Amino acid sequence: MTEYPTSQEGPQPAAATATPVPGGSAVPFASGAAAVPAPGAPAGAGPDQPGRRAVPVAAPLVAAAATGGGTDEPGHGKAAVPAVEATRPGIPPARDPDGGAARNAAGAADTAAGPGAFPAAMPDPYGTAGSAGDGGPAGGQPAGDTAARREGDRLRFVGAATRRIARGIDLDEIVLGLCRATVPTFSDAILVYLRDPLPVGDERPVGPVVLRLRRTDRLRPIDDLTDLGTIGAGMDLAGAAGATGELDFSQLPLLGPQGDLPAAELCEIRPGGALAEVLRGVRPVFGSSAAAKAALPELLGVDHPLPRGNRAVLAPLRGRRRVIGAAVFLRSPERPAFEQNDLLVAAQLATHTALGIDKAVLYGREAYIADELQRTMLPDSLPQPTGVRLASRYLPAAETARVGGDWYDAIPLPGSRVALVVGDVMGHSMTSAAIMGQLRTTAQTLAQLDLPPAEVLHHLDEQAQRLGSDRMATCLYAVYDPVSHRITIANAGHPPPVLLHLGGRAEVLRVPPGAPIGVGGVDFEAVELDAPAGATLLLYTDGLVESRLRDVWTGIEQLRERLATTAQLTGLDHPPPLEALCDDVLDMLGPGDRDDDIALLAARFDGIAPSDVAYWFLDPEETAPGRARRFARRALTRWGLEELSDSLELLVSEVVTNAVRYAERPVTLRLLRTDVLRCEVGDDSPQLPRQRRARDTDEGGRGLFLVNRLTRRWGATRLSSGKVVWFELALPGAHERR
């Protein structure tokens, strides 16, 4: 087994002194240190003279591995800092076992290093260093003990490095974990290439396989470079290679997170090429091997010099089914070359990294699909019902983008009413999103039947039980009537809504909580409350008010106070803008204070004034259409809309005639004046009218054709007690009031 040479002759001391590093972890220093002249110091300065800096000769791996390969050192995301001054004010020099102060025995090593160069001896990654002369074990230790200790340190390093890699959740964290775990403990520099795009699951590449340089990392020389402006990307790489053609890392600029090492940004894998053959294999190879010598120019580029000897290792990154990238580990000429056992270490690191990347890609794709699935099941835009303004927000869970089952909806109902729905399926998965979609569709269907809110929740509960015994959800269902200025609310285990009054007072509505949907055998209770004009109702899911930092009721109280404060800032005579209010509510969430999805639905109640409503009952008689025309004409005269009289009388006559033909009970006629003129005709027949094309000889069948041609919009809705046919006419010269 190859021993690591050091710049120090004589036996190695048995103890090391740990020196604190800014950032928290301690770096152990060997009791012998090679002094390196600081920039501008005289070459002959002794180890205790000013102007010289002590450099660690051999740092045991165990301390470095215990901290994840130096992951806590500040600035490591850009460049590793493996060496710290061993002699500082207040820190005594390390002592050898006999009590004498450790001294540098190799004066030649002192003068070899210059400003910006690597120390003459880098830390021994596996805990022992041999003499540069005989290659035997240091300190007279038996060779067997030294080998066993080296293998133990090697295993501890692999364990610490794989744990550091496994901590990563997304792709960038995993690649960063590999870089931080290996530099500088295992290698001086690393390049990580990944396929672009990364394959997911069983996807087959449809074009050429391309590798993109995802991240690079290298250690920082011990001497601080104060003038980085003199070292730039335009440095001559041929000069850095030296006369021997061997890459000299000490002449290269500091490596940032991306791209200062001499390497190509993109690389296409040619089928049957040398790189393809190496990546098809399972084991890493030395850079000095014939296969790597042919493959590395394809990966790094033909214009870049290659390290000589076993100072480079090319490791394929193989996922579960295919190659997903490659990692290149590099060591500087001043550091011992890689050994045969280092290939096993590189193989372990590459395997854990590739499996982690595979898992991160699959998780990211699943989260993306689930999030898209959930978003497609949410309304693209909210309706604009008469007498109410709506705004909404939806935010997925923070950071992890875990998809959940939160949803909201606004459903126009007959009589200018609107159903407001918000719900939350328990769990975070694609299954939760799919169940949410089914419950939302069921709620829309039930709402179109104009069922009472409590009955809607009852049917949703039955549907959830049919989906499975563990499919539970919370839901709040409310129906707002702008004519009566009342709202009916039923709750199934959901957080209560908050009502913001026009004067700035915010209150949590007292709504019976009920049991979650899916429990079964539970009755739901509805309450009817006042909904004054200018008030704002806020419906939300628990992600807005509950987190690891606060419970639900604390969050609800904070929400109530936030709404009241916002309303008082905007003035007591007018409500705050609805969109701005939603944004302000979300601003109450602090950084990282979002563990769950958030669905938010805000409704501003404008209502319809009683003076803008006209309502009549018509007996199902032949005289009903004539009476309906007279009532409509009087209402238009009162509202100053006489120019709509001809169109309205014709349309009312057609619709009322159809209603009287099938009705057995009185027919209702209602006119509403808002930003449009809306007419509603209701009867007790459940059969909906259907427009058809009348033949020339037909005496009827043209009524709905006229309605379709003359109105702005029209429709028919089935009720539990019959149906309502409605149409709208644009007001002459009217502008939108919203």
C-alpha positions in Angstrom: 0.0 0.0 0.0 1.3 3.4 -0.9 2.3 5.6 2.0 1.7 9.4 1.9 5.0 11.4 2.0 5.3 14.4 4.3 7.6 17.3 4.4 8.7 16.3 8.0 11.4 13.8 8.7 11.4 11.7 11.8 8.6 10.0 13.8 5.1 11.5 13.9 3.7 12.6 17.2 0.8 10.6 18.6 -1.4 13.5 19.5 -3.0 16.4 17.7 -4.2 19.8 18.8 -7.6 20.9 17.6 -7.8 24.4 16.5 -11.2 26.1 16.3 -12.3 27.1 12.8 -14.7 30.0 12.3 -18.0 28.4 11.7 -18.0 26.0 14.6 -16.0 22.8 13.7 -12.4 22.1 14.9 -9.6 21.1 12.6 -7.0 18.9 14.3 -3.4 19.7 13.5 -0.5 17.4 13.7 2.1 18.3 16.3 4.6 18.9 13.5 3.9 21.7 11.0 5.6 22.9 7.9 6.0 26.6 8.0 5.1 28.4 4.8 6.3 31.9 4.1 3.5 34.4 4.1 3.3 36.7 1.0 6.2 39.2 1.2 8.0 37.4 4.0 11.8 36.8 3.8 12.6 33.3 2.5 14.9 32.5 5.4 12.5 33.4 8.1 12.4 30.7 10.8 9.3 28.9 12.1 8.9 31.2 15.1 9.7 34.4 13.2 7.1 36.9 12.2 5.9 36.6 8.6 5.7 32.9 8.6 2.5 30.8 8.7 2.3 27.2 10.0 0.7 24.7 7.8 -0.8 21.3 9.0 1.3 18.3 8.0 -1.2 15.6 8.6 -4.8 16.0 9.8 -6.6 12.9 10.9 -9.7 12.2 8.8 -12.0 11.3 11.7 -12.5 14.9 12.8 -13.1 16.1 9.2 -15.5 13.3 8.5 -17.5 13.9 11.7 -18.4 17.3 10.4 -19.4 16.1 7.0 -16.1 16.8 5.3 -16.0 20.4 6.4 -19.6 21.2 5.4 -20.0 23.8 8.2 -17.0 25.9 7.2 -18.2 29.3 5.9 -17.8 29.9 2.2 -17.4 26.2 1.4 -20.2 26.4 -1.2 -17.7 28.4 -3.3 -14.3 27.0 -2.2 -13.0 24.8 0.5 -10.6 26.1 3.1 -8.7 23.0 4.4 -5.9 24.8 6.3 -5.9 27.2 9.1 -3.0 28.8 10.9 -1.7 26.5 13.6 0.0 29.2 15.5 -2.3 32.1 16.6 -2.2 34.5 19.5 -3.5 32.7 22.6 -3.0 29.2 21.1 0.1 27.3 22.4 2.1 25.3 19.9 1.5 21.6 19.8 3.7 19.4 21.9 5.2 16.0 21.2 4.8 13.1 23.6 8.1 14.0 25.3 6.9 17.5 26.1 9.0 19.3 23.6 7.6 21.8 21.2 7.0 20.5 17.7 9.4 21.9 15.2 9.7 21.8 11.5 12.6 19.5 10.5 12.6 20.1 6.8 13.8 23.5 5.9 13.6 22.9 2.2 9.9 22.5 2.5 9.7 25.9 4.0 11.0 27.7 1.0 9.2 25.6 -1.5 5.8 27.2 -1.1 5.2 30.7 -2.2 2.3 33.1 -2.2 -0.8 31.5 -3.7 0.8 28.0 -3.7 -0.5 24.9 -2.0 1.3 23.8 1.1 4.1 21.3 0.5 2.2 18.6 2.3 -1.6 18.3 2.2 -3.6 16.6 5.0 -3.4 12.9 4.9 -7.0 11.8 4.2 -6.7 8.5 6.1 -4.9 9.5 9.2 -1.2 8.3 8.8 1.7 9.5 6.8 4.9 7.7 5.9 8.4 8.9 5.4 9.2 10.4 2.1 12.4 8.4 2.0 11.5 4.8 2.8 7.7 4.7 2.4 7.4 2.8 5.6 5.0 3.5 8.5 5.7 6.6 10.4 6.8 6.7 14.1 8.0 3.1 14.0 4.4 1.7 14.2 3.9 -1.8 12.9 2.7 -1.9 9.2 -0.3 -4.0 10.1 -1.6 -1.5 12.7 -1.1 1.4 10.3 -3.0 -0.4 7.5 -5.8 -1.3 9.8 -6.1 2.3 11.1 -6.0 3.6 7.5 -8.8 1.3 6.5 -10.8 2.2 9.5 -10.4 5.9 8.7 -11.4 5.2 5.1 -14.6 3.5 6.2 -15.4 6.3 8.6 -14.9 8.8 5.8 -17.2 6.9 3.4 -19.9 6.7 6.1 -19.7 10.4 6.9 -19.6 11.4 3.2 -22.6 9.2 2.3 -24.6 10.7 5.2 -23.8 14.2 4.0 -24.9 13.2 0.5 -28.1 11.6 1.8 -29.1 14.8 3.6 -29.8 16.4 0.3 -33.5 16.7 -0.7 -33.3 18.3 -4.2 -30.8 17.9 -7.0 -28.5 20.8 -6.1 -28.3 19.8 -2.5 -27.2 16.3 -3.4 -24.5 17.5 -5.8 -23.3 20.1 -3.3 -23.2 17.4 -0.6 -20.9 15.3 -2.8 -18.6 18.3 -3.4 -18.4 19.3 0.2 -17.8 15.8 1.4 -14.9 15.1 -0.9 -13.1 18.4 -1.1 -10.5 18.6 0.5 -10.6 15.4 2.4 -10.6 13.0 -0.5 -9.6 15.2 -3.5 -8.4 18.7 -4.2 -11.0 19.3 -6.9 -14.1 17.7 -8.3 -16.2 18.2 -11.4 -19.7 16.8 -11.6 -21.4 16.3 -14.9 -25.1 15.4 -15.2 -27.3 14.5 -18.2 -29.3 17.4 -19.6 -32.1 16.8 -19.4 -32.1 14.2 -16.6 -34.2 11.2 -17.5 -37.2 10.4 -15.3 -38.3 6.8 -14.7 -38.4 4.7 -17.8 -38.0 7.7 -20.2 -35.9 6.9 -23.3 -33.6 9.6 -24.8 -35.0 10.9 -28.1 -31.8 12.8 -29.1 -28.1 12.7 -28.4 -27.1 12.2 -24.8 -25.5 15.4 -23.5 -23.7 15.9 -20.2 -23.7 19.4 -18.6 -21.2 20.6 -16.0 -23.5 20.9 -13.0 -21.0 21.9 -10.3 -17.3 22.2 -9.6 -15.4 22.6 -6.4 -11.7 22.9 -5.4 -9.9 23.7 -2.2 -8.5 27.2 -1.6 -4.7 27.8 -1.2 -3.7 28.7 2.3 -2.4 32.1 1.4 -5.3 34.6 1.1 -5.3 36.2 -2.3 -6.0 39.9 -1.7 -5.9 41.0 -5.3 -8.4 38.7 -7.1 -8.5 41.1 -10.0 -5.1 39.9 -11.2 -6.4 36.3 -11.5 -9.2 36.0 -14.0 -10.9 33.7 -16.4 -8.5 34.7 -19.1 -5.5 32.9 -17.5 -3.3 30.9 -19.9 -4.1 27.2 -19.2 -1.1 26.1 -21.2 1.1 28.0 -18.8 -0.7 26.5 -15.9 0.1 23.0 -17.3 3.8 23.7 -17.0 6.6 22.3 -19.1 5.7 18.7 -18.3 2.1 19.1 -19.5 0.9 18.2 -16.0 -1.9 20.4 -14.7 -0.6 22.5 -11.8 -3.6 23.5 -9.6 -1.5 25.9 -7.6 -1.4 28.2 -10.7 -5.2 28.2 -11.3 -7.6 30.8 -9.9 -9.8 30.1 -6.9 -12.7 27.9 -7.9 -16.2 29.2 -7.3 -19.4 27.2 -7.4 -19.4 27.1 -11.2 -16.8 26.8 -13.8 -13.2 28.0 -13.0 -11.6 24.6 -13.5 -10.5 23.9 -17.1 -13.4 21.9 -18.3 -16.0 22.0 -21.1 -19.5 23.2 -20.1 -21.2 20.7 -22.4 -20.2 17.2 -23.6 -22.1 15.0 -26.1 -21.6 11.3 -25.5 -20.9 9.7 -28.9 -22.3 6.1 -29.2 -19.3 3.7 -29.2 -16.9 6.4 -28.1 -14.3 6.1 -25.3 -16.4 8.1 -22.8 -19.5 6.1 -23.6 -17.6 2.9 -22.9 -16.2 4.1 -19.5 -19.7 5.4 -18.4 -21.2 2.1 -19.5 -19.0 0.4 -16.9 -19.7 0.2 -13.2 -16.4 1.0 -11.6 -14.4 4.2 -11.5 -11.0 4.3 -13.4 -7.8 6.1 -12.9 -7.1 9.0 -15.1 -3.8 7.3 -16.2 -5.6 4.2 -17.6 -6.0 3.8 -21.3 -9.8 4.1 -21.2 -9.7 7.3 -19.1 -7.0 8.9 -21.3 -9.3 8.5 -24.2 -12.5 9.5 -22.4 -11.4 12.5 -20.4 -10.6 14.7 -23.5 -14.2 14.1 -24.6 -15.5 15.1 -21.1 -13.1 18.0 -20.3 -12.4 19.1 -23.8 -9.4 18.4 -26.0 -7.7 21.8 -25.3 -7.3 21.1 -21.6 -4.3 19.4 -20.1 -4.8 16.1 -18.2 -3.3 15.3 -14.8 -0.4 12.9 -14.9 -0.3 9.6 -12.9 -3.1 8.5 -10.7 -4.2 12.0 -9.8 -7.6 11.8 -11.5 -10.4 9.4 -11.0 -13.3 9.2 -13.5 -16.4 7.7 -11.8 -19.7 7.0 -13.7 -22.9 8.1 -12.0 -25.3 5.3 -12.6 -28.9 5.5 -11.5 -31.3 2.6 -11.2 -31.4 2.0 -15.0 -29.0 4.1 -16.8 -26.0 6.5 -16.7 -27.0 9.9 -15.4 -23.6 11.6 -15.3 -20.0 11.4 -14.3 -17.8 12.7 -11.5 -14.1 13.5 -11.9 -11.9 13.6 -8.7 -8.6 15.5 -9.0 -5.5 15.8 -6.8 -2.7 18.4 -7.1 0.9 17.3 -7.9 1.9 18.2 -4.3 -0.5 15.6 -2.9 -0.1 11.8 -2.9 -1.8 10.2 -5.8 -4.9 8.1 -5.5 -4.5 4.4 -4.4 -6.3 1.4 -5.6 -8.6 1.5 -2.5 -9.5 5.0 -3.4 -11.4 3.6 -6.4 -13.6 1.8 -4.0 -14.2 5.0 -2.1 -15.0 6.8 -5.4 -17.4 4.0 -6.4 -19.3 4.3 -3.1 -19.6 8.1 -3.4 -20.7 7.9 -7.0 -23.3 5.2 -6.2 -24.9 7.1 -3.3 -24.9 10.3 -5.3 -26.5 8.7 -8.4 -29.2 7.0 -6.3 -29.9 10.3 -4.5 -30.1 12.2 -7.8 -32.5 9.5 -9.2 -34.7 9.8 -6.1 -34.6 13.6 -6.2 -35.6 13.7 -9.9 -38.4 11.2 -9.4 -39.6 13.1 -6.3 -39.5 16.4 -8.2 -41.4 15.0 -11.1 -44.0 13.5 -8.9 -44.4 16.8 -7.0 -44.6 18.7 -10.3 -47.3 16.4 -11.7 -49.3 16.4 -8.5 -49.0 20.2 -8.3 -50.2 20.6 -11.9 -52.9 18.1 -11.2 -54.1 20.1 -8.3 -53.9 23.4 -10.2 -55.9 22.1 -13.1 -58.6 21.1 -10.6 -58.7 24.6 -9.2 -60.7 27.3 -11.0 -58.7 29.1 -13.6 -60.8 32.3 -12.9 -63.6 33.1 -10.5 -67.1 34.0 -11.7 -68.5 37.5 -11.4 -71.9 37.0 -9.8 -74.2 39.9 -9.2 -73.8 41.6 -5.9 -70.5 40.1 -4.8 -66.8 40.5 -5.7 -64.4 37.6 -5.3 -60.6 37.2 -5.0 -58.5 34.1 -4.3 -55.0 32.9 -3.6 -53.4 29.5 -3.6 -49.9 28.7 -2.3 -48.3 25.2 -2.1 -46.4 24.1 0.9 -43.1 26.0 1.4 -39.8 24.7 0.1 -40.7 21.0 -0.5 -43.6 21.9 -2.8 -45.6 19.1 -1.3 -48.9 18.9 -3.0 -52.0 18.8 -0.9 -55.7 18.6 -1.2 -56.7 22.3 -0.6 -59.3 23.7 -2.9 -61.7 26.6 -3.2 -64.6 27.4 -5.5 -67.3 29.9 -6.3 -70.5 28.6 -8.0 -73.2 30.9 -9.3 -76.7 29.8 -8.2 -80.2 30.7 -9.3 -81.6 33.9 -7.9 -78.3 35.8 -8.3 -76.9 33.8 -5.3 -73.4 32.3 -5.1 -72.0 29.3 -3.3 -68.6 29.8 -1.7 -66.7 26.6 -1.0 -63.3 25.9 0.6 -62.0 22.5 1.6 -58.9 20.6 2.6 -58.3 16.8 1.9 -56.0 15.4 4.6 -52.6 14.3 3.4 -50.0 15.5 0.8 -49.8 13.3 -2.3 -51.2 12.8 -5.7 -54.0 10.8 -4.1 -55.0 13.8 -2.0 -55.1 15.9 -5.1 -57.2 13.4 -7.0 -59.7 13.1 -4.1 -59.9 16.8 -3.9 -60.8 16.9 -7.6 -63.6 14.4 -7.0 -65.0 16.2 -4.0 -64.9 19.6 -5.8 -66.8 18.1 -8.8 -69.3 16.6 -6.5 -69.8 19.9 -4.7 -70.4 21.7 -8.0 -73.0 19.1 -9.0 -74.8 19.3 -5.7 -74.7 23.1 -5.8 -76.4 23.1 -9.2 -79.3 21.2 -7.6 -79.7 24.1 -5.3 -79.5 21.9 -2.2 -79.2 23.5 1.3 -75.6 23.8 2.6 -76.1 21.1 5.3 -77.5 18.7 2.7 -74.5 19.4 0.4 -72.1 18.4 3.1 -74.1 15.3 3.9 -73.8 14.1 0.3 -70.1 15.0 0.2 -69.7 12.9 3.4 -71.3 9.9 1.6 -69.1 10.4 -1.4 -65.9 10.5 0.7 -67.0 7.2 2.4 -67.4 5.6 -1.0 -63.9 6.6 -1.9 -62.4 4.8 1.2 -62.7 4.7 4.9 -59.5 6.8 5.3 -60.5 9.5 2.8 -61.3 12.4 5.1 -61.5 16.1 4.4 -62.7 19.4 6.0 -65.1 21.7 4.1 -67.0 24.9 4.6 -69.9 25.6 2.3 -71.7 29.0 2.3 -74.5 30.4 0.1 -74.8 34.2 -0.2 -78.0 35.9 -1.3 -77.4 39.5 -2.4 -81.1 40.3 -2.4 -81.8 39.4 1.2 -78.2 40.3 2.4 -78.0 37.0 4.2 -75.5 34.1 4.1 -76.1 30.5 5.1 -73.1 28.5 6.3 -72.5 24.8 7.1 -69.2 23.5 8.4 -67.5 20.1 8.3 -64.5 20.4 10.7 -63.1 23.4 8.9 -61.6 26.6 10.5 -64.3 29.2 10.9 -64.6 32.1 8.5 -63.7 35.7 9.5 -66.1 38.6 8.6 -64.6 42.1 8.2 -67.2 44.8 8.7 -67.2 48.1 6.9 -66.3 50.0 10.1 -63.1 48.0 10.6 -64.4 45.4 13.1 -63.4 41.8 12.3 -65.1 38.9 13.9 -64.7 35.1 13.8 -68.2 33.8 12.9 -69.7 31.4 15.3 -70.4 28.4 13.0 -71.0 24.9 14.4 -67.7 23.1 13.6 -69.2 19.7 12.7 -67.2 16.5 11.9 -64.9 16.2 8.9 -66.2 14.7 5.7 -65.7 11.0 5.5 -66.4 10.2 9.2 -70.0 9.1 8.3 -73.2 9.1 10.3 -72.9 12.7 11.3 -75.5 15.4 10.9 -74.4 18.8 9.7 -75.9 22.1 11.0 -76.3 25.3 9.0 -76.6 28.8 10.4 -78.0 31.9 8.7 -76.2 35.2 9.4 -76.4 38.8 8.2 -74.1 39.8 5.4 -74.2 43.6 5.3 -73.2 45.5 2.2 -69.5 46.4 2.3 -68.5 43.5 4.5 -65.8 41.0 3.5 -65.9 37.3 4.2 -62.6 35.4 4.4 -62.6 31.7 3.9 -59.3 29.8 4.2 -57.6 26.5 4.9 -55.6 25.7 8.1 -52.3 26.3 6.4 -52.9 30.0 6.8 -53.3 29.9 10.5 -51.5 26.8 11.8 -47.8 26.0 11.7 -45.1 24.6 13.9 -44.8 28.0 15.5 -48.5 28.5 16.5 -51.7 26.5 17.0 -54.9 27.0 15.0 -56.7 29.3 17.4 -53.7 31.6 17.9 -53.4 31.9 14.2 -57.1 32.7 13.8 -56.8 35.4 16.3 -53.7 36.8 14.6 -55.7 36.8 11.3 -58.6 38.6 12.9 -56.3 41.3 14.3 -54.5 41.6 10.9 -57.8 42.2 9.1 -58.9 44.8 11.6 -55.6 46.7 11.4 -55.7 46.7 7.6 -59.3 48.0 7.6 -58.5 50.8 10.0 -55.5 51.9 7.9 -57.6 52.2 4.8 -60.4 54.2 6.5 -63.7 53.4 8.2 -65.9 54.6 5.4 -64.8 52.3 2.7 -63.4 48.7 2.7 -59.8 47.9 1.7 -59.2 46.8 -1.9 -59.9 43.1 -2.2 -56.8 42.0 -4.0 -54.5 44.0 -1.7 -56.3 42.6 1.3 -55.5 39.0 0.1 -51.8 39.9 -0.3 -51.7 41.6 3.1 -53.2 38.5 4.7 -50.5 36.3 3.2 -47.8 38.7 4.4 -48.6 37.7 7.9 -46.7 34.5 7.2 -43.1 34.7 8.2 -40.1 33.1 6.4 -40.4 29.3 6.7 -43.8 29.7 8.5 -45.7 27.7 5.9 -45.9 23.9 6.4 -49.1 23.3 4.5 -50.9 24.4 1.4 -52.9 27.6 1.6 -56.2 28.2 -0.1 -57.8 31.6 0.4 -61.2 32.9 -0.9 -62.3 36.4 -0.1 -65.9 37.7 -0.9 -66.9 41.4 -0.8 -70.6 41.7 -0.3 -72.1 44.6 -2.4 -75.6 43.2 -2.3 -78.5 44.4 -4.4 -80.6 47.3 -3.1 -84.3 46.6 -2.5 -85.1 49.4 -5.0 -83.4 47.5 -7.7 -85.5 44.4 -7.3 -89.0 43.8 -8.6 -90.9 40.5 -7.8 -94.3 39.1 -8.8 -96.3 35.8 -8.6 -98.3 34.8 -11.6 -101.0 32.2 -11.6 -100.6 29.6 -14.4 -103.3 31.0 -16.6 -103.6 32.2 -20.1 -103.6 35.8 -18.9 -100.2 35.4 -17.2 -98.0 36.5 -20.2 -100.0 39.7 -20.6 -99.8 40.5 -16.9 -96.0 39.8 -17.0 -95.6 42.3 -19.8 -97.4 45.0 -17.9 -95.4 44.4 -14.7 -92.1 44.5 -16.7 -93.1 47.8 -18.4 -93.9 49.5 -15.1 -90.5 48.4 -13.6 -88.6 49.7 -16.6 -90.4 53.1 -16.3 -89.5 53.3 -12.6 -85.9 52.6 -13.4 -85.7 54.9 -16.4 -85.0 52.1 -18.9 -87.9 52.6 -21.2 -85.8 51.9 -24.3 -85.5 48.3 -23.2 -89.2 47.9 -23.0 -89.9 46.3 -26.4 -87.1 43.7 -26.1 -88.0 42.9 -22.5 -91.7 42.5 -23.1 -91.1 40.2 -26.0 -88.7 38.0 -24.1 -90.8 37.9 -20.9 -93.8 36.9 -22.9 -92.0 34.0 -24.5 -90.4 32.7 -21.3 -93.6 33.1 -19.2 -95.7 31.4 -21.9 -93.4 28.3 -21.7 -93.5 28.3 -17.9 -97.3 28.5 -17.7 -97.7 25.7 -20.2 -96.1 23.1 -17.9 -96.5 24.7 -14.4 -99.1 23.6 -11.8 -98.3 26.2 -9.2 -97.8 29.9 -9.4 -95.0 31.1 -11.7 -92.4 33.6 -10.3 -91.1 36.6 -12.2 -88.2 38.7 -10.9 -86.3 41.6 -12.4 -82.9 42.7 -11.0 -81.2 45.9 -12.0 -77.4 45.8 -11.4 -74.7 46.3 -14.0 -77.1 44.4 -16.3 -80.9 43.8 -16.3 -81.6 40.3 -15.2 -84.9 38.5 -15.6 -85.7 35.2 -13.8 -88.8 33.1 -14.4 -89.4 30.1 -12.1 -91.9 27.3 -12.2 -92.4 23.9 -10.6 -91.6 21.7 -13.7 -88.2 20.0 -13.5 -87.9 19.7 -17.3 -85.3 22.1 -18.7 -86.1 23.9 -22.0 -83.9 23.0 -25.0 -83.4 25.2 -28.0 -84.2 23.5 -31.3 -84.4 24.5 -34.9 -88.0 25.0 -36.0 -89.2 24.1 -39.4 -91.0 26.5 -41.7 -94.3 24.9 -41.1 -94.0 24.7 -37.2 -96.2 27.0 -35.2 -93.9 27.0 -32.2 -90.3 26.3 -31.2 -89.0 29.8 -31.9 -89.2 31.3 -28.4 -85.7 30.2 -27.2 -84.3 31.1 -30.6 -85.4 34.7 -29.9 -84.1 34.6 -26.4 -80.7 33.4 -27.6 -80.5 36.1 -30.3 -81.7 39.1 -28.3 -80.1 38.6 -24.8 -76.6 39.1 -23.5 -76.7 35.7 -21.7 -79.3 33.2 -20.8 -79.6 29.8 -19.1 -81.8 27.4 -17.2 -81.1 25.8 -13.8 -82.8 22.8 -12.2 -83.9 23.3 -8.6 -85.1 20.8 -6.0 -88.6 22.4 -6.5 -88.5 22.9 -10.3 -86.4 25.2 -12.5 -85.5 28.8 -13.2 -85.0 30.2 -16.7 -83.0 33.5 -16.7 -81.6 36.0 -19.2 -79.7 39.2 -19.1 -79.9 42.4 -21.1 -77.1 45.0 -21.3 -78.1 48.4 -19.9 -78.0 51.2 -22.4 -74.7 53.1 -22.0 -74.0 51.3 -18.8 -70.5 50.9 -17.4 -69.2 48.1 -15.2 -69.6 49.0 -11.6 -66.7 46.8 -10.5 
